[in-house]
Amino acid sequence: MEALIPSFMRVQRGYTTAQKATSLLDHVASNGHEDLKPEDRLTVLDLPDADAVASNISSVTALSRSALIQRATESPELLTEAELDLLLDRYWVLVTDVEQKVQMSASGQLLRISREHEKATMEHLELLRKPLYDHTNEGQALESALAELKRRSDAEATLRYNKDLHDALASFKGPDWARRLLEEEKGTNPWGFAKYVDPLAAVHFDLEHYFSRTDTLLTFAKTNIRYGRLLSGKFLLQSLDWLGTDPTIQGRAGNVAQHLQSHKDQEFDEKDAARVYMASKQPDDIEALRTKFQLLREHFNSIRDRPRLPRYGNGGRCRYDALIEGVLKNAFIAIDGTCISSLYTGPQYADNVWVWAVDPDYDDSNGGTNYGPESEVPQYQGFLRVRIQQLADKFFEARKYRAQIPMSELWLAAQNSRKSAFVSLDEEEQQAHRSDRMAGSALGRSKASAPPTM
């Protein structure tokens, strides 16, 4: 509660000090309110004096203080905007931008701890204030004003959103699967995949640079797919904790921070980093990939059926122990040094950048699925490469609306594409490749693919 006190209007306008207001609140909490002086009661309530309240009320409404309180508690929808604003400001008028900024900053300090903490603090403060109001139901009226503001704001937002949704569907030019997603989810829920990022990759690469570049690629992809602002803004790759899935990685990753600190002043060259990394390992070491992806698979399967999280999780913070609403359960993304190298080795075309997609339902004990002579077609091992821009298009469509097609078939389709990275189930699109640094190929409507079945 201490963070709130400097935001009190009586403190900001010099009627009292934050130290004295804190002392008064502590006194009320410990000893009650019976011995408080009238001025001290106003400090705890953070209200102007009675004459100022009467004057301020008369400047915005013909109602008396008691009548305004009654309207706020019984029929808050009838409050005029001026009446509502006065109650929200606890009868203070001419509240400046600076004063509002101090109030928002104080609230923000509480929210940074958690939403629950902010709510509990405000409830405790109102509990201390409740016996001090001179007018019946005044505390309830002030709370009702806040609820009425939220109701009006929500109603206005709903009207705006319904119009946006109607306009988006009327002018929709994206693929059929995206239109179906917009119709089903109304553009309100996130959609996408969970992702794991190998913490050891930070030893070799500037991950901030990598994700800045790949975020740009995904933005260009969404623009070219043309499914509009409502869907585009909801695409999500939810970060899960790779480090927590493998106890053996703890020791190796423990030196990452030290390594980064010791090299922070060195000039970073992405292509040199990629060459050094790839020279230090055998690309696509199947056994090593199977081992680490099995650990990720076990972790993913342990959390995917837990109650799903809202967009920002508990208390406004990201959590690693459950999936966000809208994140698919039947595939997840893994990003390691080899994936990152695909951005920096060779021509830096969008179609050359790929990530791993892992099948969470794959039985790793079967040793792989063979599609032909091993010399011609390798075995499916429960994961495949996917062009990064197709995470927001054909690959998402395949896992969301064509989930009856197993990931082994997606892997087989990927063998027909450059770098064996999945592009599409359409044979013609599998061969597509563009020499473009921003917009890759086969984005948006497919000529040969049918609309997803309902």
C-alpha positions in Angstrom: 0.0 0.0 0.0 2.9 2.3 0.6 3.4 2.7 -3.2 -0.1 4.1 -3.5 0.1 6.9 -0.9 2.2 9.4 -2.9 -0.6 9.3 -5.5 -3.2 10.5 -3.1 -4.6 13.9 -4.3 -4.3 15.3 -0.7 -0.6 14.4 -0.8 0.0 15.7 -4.4 -1.8 19.0 -3.7 0.1 19.6 -0.4 -2.7 19.1 2.2 -0.5 16.5 3.9 2.6 14.5 3.4 3.1 10.9 2.3 4.8 10.2 5.6 1.8 11.4 7.6 -0.7 9.7 5.4 1.2 6.4 5.8 1.2 6.9 9.6 -2.5 7.5 9.6 -3.3 4.4 7.6 -1.1 2.3 9.9 -2.9 3.8 12.9 -6.4 3.0 11.4 -5.2 -0.5 10.6 -4.0 -1.1 14.1 -6.2 1.0 16.4 -9.4 1.8 14.4 -10.7 5.2 13.4 -12.6 6.5 16.5 -9.9 9.1 17.6 -9.2 10.5 14.1 -9.5 14.2 13.6 -11.8 15.4 10.7 -8.8 16.4 8.6 -7.1 13.1 9.2 -10.3 11.3 8.1 -10.2 13.2 4.8 -6.5 12.2 4.4 -7.4 8.5 4.8 -10.4 8.9 2.4 -8.3 11.1 0.1 -11.3 13.5 -0.4 -11.6 17.3 -0.6 -13.2 19.0 2.4 -17.0 19.1 2.5 -17.3 22.6 1.1 -15.1 21.8 -1.9 -17.0 18.6 -2.5 -20.3 20.5 -2.6 -18.9 23.1 -4.9 -17.4 20.6 -7.2 -20.6 18.6 -7.4 -22.6 21.7 -8.2 -20.3 22.6 -11.0 -21.2 19.4 -12.9 -24.8 18.4 -11.8 -27.9 19.7 -10.2 -27.9 16.6 -7.9 -27.0 16.9 -4.2 -24.2 14.7 -2.8 -26.7 12.2 -1.4 -28.7 12.1 -4.7 -25.5 11.6 -6.7 -24.5 8.7 -4.4 -27.9 7.2 -4.8 -27.8 7.4 -8.6 -24.3 5.9 -8.6 -25.3 2.9 -6.4 -28.8 2.2 -7.9 -28.6 3.4 -11.5 -25.0 4.0 -12.5 -25.9 3.8 -16.2 -27.8 7.1 -15.8 -24.7 9.0 -14.7 -23.6 11.7 -17.1 -20.0 11.6 -18.2 -19.3 14.7 -16.0 -20.9 13.0 -13.0 -19.0 9.8 -13.6 -15.7 11.6 -14.0 -16.2 13.5 -10.7 -16.8 10.2 -8.9 -13.9 8.5 -10.5 -11.7 11.4 -9.3 -13.1 11.2 -5.8 -14.7 14.6 -6.1 -11.5 16.3 -7.1 -11.6 18.6 -10.1 -9.1 19.9 -12.6 -6.9 16.9 -12.2 -3.8 17.5 -14.2 -1.9 15.2 -16.5 1.0 15.1 -14.1 -1.3 14.1 -11.2 -2.8 11.3 -13.3 0.6 10.1 -14.3 1.6 9.8 -10.6 -1.6 7.8 -10.0 -1.0 5.5 -12.9 2.6 5.0 -11.9 1.5 3.9 -8.4 -1.0 1.5 -9.8 1.7 0.2 -12.2 4.0 -0.6 -9.3 1.3 -2.8 -7.8 0.5 -4.5 -11.1 4.2 -5.3 -11.7 4.0 -7.6 -8.7 0.8 -9.2 -9.8 -2.9 -8.4 -10.6 -3.8 -10.2 -7.5 -1.5 -8.0 -5.4 -3.0 -4.9 -6.9 -6.6 -6.1 -6.3 -5.8 -7.1 -2.7 -4.2 -3.8 -1.9 -7.1 -1.8 -3.2 -9.6 -4.0 -1.3 -7.6 -3.6 1.9 -7.5 0.2 1.5 -11.2 0.4 0.9 -11.8 -1.8 4.0 -9.9 0.8 6.1 -11.9 3.6 4.5 -15.4 2.1 4.7 -16.3 3.2 8.3 -15.0 6.8 7.6 -17.5 7.9 5.0 -20.0 10.5 6.3 -22.7 9.5 3.7 -24.3 6.1 3.5 -23.1 4.0 0.6 -20.5 6.6 -0.5 -17.8 4.0 -0.7 -20.1 1.8 -2.7 -20.9 4.7 -5.0 -17.2 5.4 -5.8 -16.6 1.7 -6.5 -19.8 1.6 -8.6 -18.4 4.5 -10.7 -15.3 2.5 -11.5 -17.4 -0.6 -12.5 -19.6 1.7 -14.7 -16.6 3.1 -16.5 -15.4 -0.5 -17.3 -18.9 -1.4 -18.5 -19.1 1.6 -20.8 -15.5 1.0 -22.0 -16.3 -2.6 -22.7 -19.5 -1.8 -24.5 -17.7 0.8 -26.7 -14.9 -1.7 -27.4 -17.4 -4.4 -28.4 -19.2 -2.1 -30.8 -15.9 -1.1 -32.4 -14.7 -4.7 -32.6 -18.0 -6.0 -34.1 -17.7 -3.3 -36.8 -14.0 -4.3 -37.4 -14.9 -8.0 -37.6 -17.8 -7.3 -40.0 -15.5 -5.1 -42.2 -12.7 -7.7 -42.0 -14.9 -10.6 -43.2 -16.5 -8.4 -45.9 -13.2 -7.5 -47.4 -11.3 -10.8 -46.6 -8.7 -11.8 -49.2 -6.7 -14.4 -47.3 -6.8 -18.2 -47.6 -9.9 -20.2 -46.8 -8.5 -21.7 -43.6 -7.7 -18.2 -42.3 -11.3 -17.0 -43.0 -12.6 -20.0 -41.1 -10.3 -19.2 -38.1 -11.5 -15.6 -38.1 -15.1 -16.7 -38.2 -14.6 -19.3 -35.4 -12.4 -17.2 -33.0 -13.7 -13.8 -34.0 -10.1 -12.5 -33.9 -10.2 -12.5 -30.1 -7.9 -15.5 -29.2 -4.2 -16.0 -30.0 -3.3 -18.7 -32.4 0.1 -20.3 -33.1 2.6 -22.7 -31.6 4.7 -23.2 -28.5 8.4 -22.9 -29.0 11.5 -24.0 -27.2 14.8 -22.1 -27.8 18.1 -23.9 -27.0 19.9 -21.8 -24.4 23.2 -23.0 -25.6 22.6 -21.2 -28.9 23.4 -18.0 -27.0 27.0 -19.0 -26.8 27.3 -18.8 -30.6 24.7 -16.4 -31.8 23.1 -13.0 -31.0 19.6 -14.3 -30.2 18.2 -10.8 -30.1 19.4 -10.2 -33.6 18.0 -13.5 -34.8 14.5 -13.0 -33.3 14.4 -9.4 -34.6 15.1 -10.7 -38.1 12.6 -13.7 -37.9 9.9 -11.5 -36.4 10.3 -9.3 -39.4 10.0 -12.3 -41.7 6.8 -13.4 -40.0 5.4 -9.9 -40.3 6.1 -9.8 -44.0 4.5 -13.3 -44.3 1.3 -12.2 -42.6 1.2 -9.2 -44.9 1.5 -11.3 -48.0 -1.0 -13.9 -46.7 -3.5 -11.1 -46.5 -5.6 -12.3 -43.6 -5.9 -8.9 -42.1 -5.2 -7.0 -38.9 -7.5 -9.0 -36.6 -5.8 -12.3 -37.2 -2.3 -11.0 -37.9 -2.1 -9.4 -34.5 -3.0 -12.6 -32.7 -0.3 -14.9 -34.1 1.8 -16.2 -31.3 4.9 -18.3 -30.6 4.6 -19.0 -26.9 8.0 -19.5 -25.2 8.5 -22.6 -23.2 11.5 -23.4 -21.0 14.0 -25.7 -22.8 16.5 -25.3 -19.9 14.0 -27.0 -17.5 13.5 -30.1 -19.7 17.0 -31.4 -19.6 19.0 -31.7 -16.3 22.2 -32.4 -18.3 22.0 -29.0 -20.0 22.2 -27.1 -16.7 25.9 -27.4 -16.4 26.7 -26.6 -20.0 24.3 -23.6 -20.0 25.6 -22.3 -16.7 28.5 -20.7 -18.5 26.3 -19.0 -21.1 25.9 -15.8 -19.1 29.6 -15.7 -18.3 30.5 -16.3 -22.0 28.1 -13.5 -23.1 29.5 -11.1 -20.6 33.1 -11.8 -21.7 32.3 -11.3 -25.3 29.8 -8.4 -25.1 32.2 -5.9 -26.5 33.3 -8.0 -29.4 31.9 -7.1 -32.8 29.3 -9.8 -33.9 29.5 -11.3 -37.3 26.5 -13.5 -38.0 28.0 -15.4 -41.0 31.2 -16.1 -39.1 29.2 -17.3 -36.1 27.2 -19.7 -38.3 30.3 -21.1 -40.0 32.0 -21.7 -36.7 28.9 -23.3 -35.3 28.3 -25.6 -38.2 31.9 -26.6 -38.4 31.8 -27.7 -34.8 29.0 -30.3 -35.3 27.5 -32.7 -37.8 24.3 -31.1 -39.1 21.2 -33.1 -38.5 22.9 -35.7 -36.2 19.7 -37.8 -36.0 20.5 -39.5 -32.8 21.3 -36.3 -31.0 18.2 -34.6 -32.3 16.0 -37.6 -31.3 17.4 -37.4 -27.8 16.9 -33.7 -27.2 13.5 -33.6 -28.9 12.3 -36.5 -26.8 13.1 -34.5 -23.7 11.2 -31.6 -25.1 8.3 -33.9 -26.1 8.1 -35.3 -22.6 8.0 -31.8 -21.1 5.4 -30.6 -23.7 3.2 -33.6 -23.1 3.3 -33.0 -19.3 1.8 -29.5 -19.7 -0.3 -29.5 -22.8 -3.5 -30.8 -21.1 -3.3 -28.5 -18.1 -6.0 -25.8 -18.0 -5.0 -23.3 -20.7 -3.8 -19.8 -19.8 -5.2 -16.5 -20.9 -2.9 -14.5 -23.1 -0.8 -13.1 -20.3 -1.0 -16.0 -17.8 -1.2 -15.5 -14.1 -0.8 -12.0 -12.8 0.1 -10.6 -16.2 3.2 -12.7 -16.4 4.3 -15.4 -18.8 4.3 -18.9 -17.4 6.0 -22.0 -18.7 3.7 -24.6 -17.1 0.7 -24.4 -19.3 -0.3 -23.5 -22.9 -1.9 -20.2 -23.7 -5.4 -20.4 -25.1 -5.2 -20.9 -28.9 -1.7 -22.5 -29.0 -1.9 -25.8 -30.8 -1.4 -29.1 -28.9 -0.4 -31.3 -31.8 2.9 -29.7 -32.7 5.6 -27.5 -31.2 8.6 -25.6 -32.5 12.2 -26.1 -31.4 15.0 -23.6 -32.3 18.6 -24.6 -32.0 21.9 -23.5 -33.5 21.3 -25.3 -36.8 18.0 -23.5 -37.3 19.6 -20.2 -36.5 22.4 -20.9 -38.9 19.9 -21.2 -41.7 19.3 -17.4 -41.4 23.0 -16.6 -41.9 24.5 -19.3 -44.2 24.1 -18.8 -48.0 21.9 -16.1 -49.5 19.7 -14.7 -46.7 16.4 -15.4 -48.5 13.2 -15.8 -46.5 12.7 -19.2 -48.1 16.0 -20.4 -46.7 15.1 -19.9 -43.0 13.5 -22.8 -41.2 12.9 -24.2 -37.7 12.2 -27.6 -36.3 8.6 -28.8 -35.8 8.2 -31.7 -33.4 5.4 -34.2 -33.2 4.4 -34.5 -29.6 2.5 -37.8 -30.2 5.4 -39.6 -31.9 6.5 -42.8 -30.3 10.3 -42.5 -30.2 10.8 -46.1 -29.3 9.8 -47.4 -32.8 13.0 -46.2 -34.4 11.4 -44.2 -37.2 9.0 -44.7 -40.2 10.6 -45.8 -43.4 9.1 -44.7 -46.7 11.4 -46.5 -49.1 14.9 -47.7 -49.5 17.0 -46.0 -46.9 19.5 -44.8 -49.5 16.7 -42.9 -51.3 14.3 -41.8 -48.6 15.4 -41.4 -44.9 13.2 -42.4 -42.0 10.8 -40.1 -40.3 12.0 -39.6 -36.8 9.2 -37.5 -35.2 10.3 -34.1 -36.4 10.8 -32.1 -39.6 12.0 -28.8 -40.9 9.4 -26.1 -41.6 10.1 -22.8 -43.4 9.6 -20.2 -40.8 7.1 -18.1 -42.7 4.9 -21.2 -43.2 4.3 -21.3 -39.4 1.8 -18.6 -40.1 0.3 -20.3 -43.1 0.4 -23.8 -44.6 1.9 -25.6 -41.6 -0.6 -24.0 -39.2 -3.4 -24.9 -41.5 -2.2 -28.5 -41.7 -2.0 -28.9 -37.9 -5.2 -27.0 -37.1 -7.6 -28.0 -39.9 -6.0 -31.1 -41.4 -4.9 -32.8 -38.3 -6.0 -36.1 -39.7 -3.0 -35.9 -41.9 -0.1 -37.2 -39.7 3.1 -35.2 -39.4 4.9 -38.0 -41.1 3.1 -37.1 -44.3 4.1 -33.5 -43.8 7.7 -34.6 -43.4 7.4 -36.7 -46.6 6.1 -33.6 -48.4 9.0 -31.6 -47.1 11.5 -33.9 -48.8 10.4 -32.4 -52.1 11.3 -28.9 -51.0 14.6 -27.1 -50.8 16.5 -27.9 -47.6 13.8 -30.5 -46.9 11.8 -27.7 -45.1 8.0 -28.0 -45.3 6.3 -25.6 -47.6 2.9 -27.1 -48.5 1.0 -30.3 -49.1 0.4 -29.1 -52.7 3.0 -30.7 -55.0 3.5 -27.7 -57.2 4.0 -25.4 -54.2 6.6 -27.8 -52.7 9.0 -26.8 -55.4 8.5 -23.1 -54.9 11.4 -20.9 -54.0 11.9 -17.1 -54.2 15.1 -15.1 -54.1 13.6 -12.5 -51.8 15.0 -11.5 -48.4 11.6 -10.6 -47.0 8.7 -12.5 -48.6 8.9 -16.2 -49.3 7.0 -18.3 -51.7 3.7 -20.1 -51.5 2.1 -17.7 -49.0 -1.6 -17.2 -49.0 -4.2 -18.9 -51.2 -3.3 -22.3 -52.8 -4.5 -22.9 -56.4 -4.8 -26.6 -56.0 -5.7 -27.0 -52.3 -9.4 -27.4 -51.3 -10.9 -25.3 -48.5 -10.6 -27.0 -45.1 -13.6 -29.2 -44.3 -15.9 -28.1 -41.5 
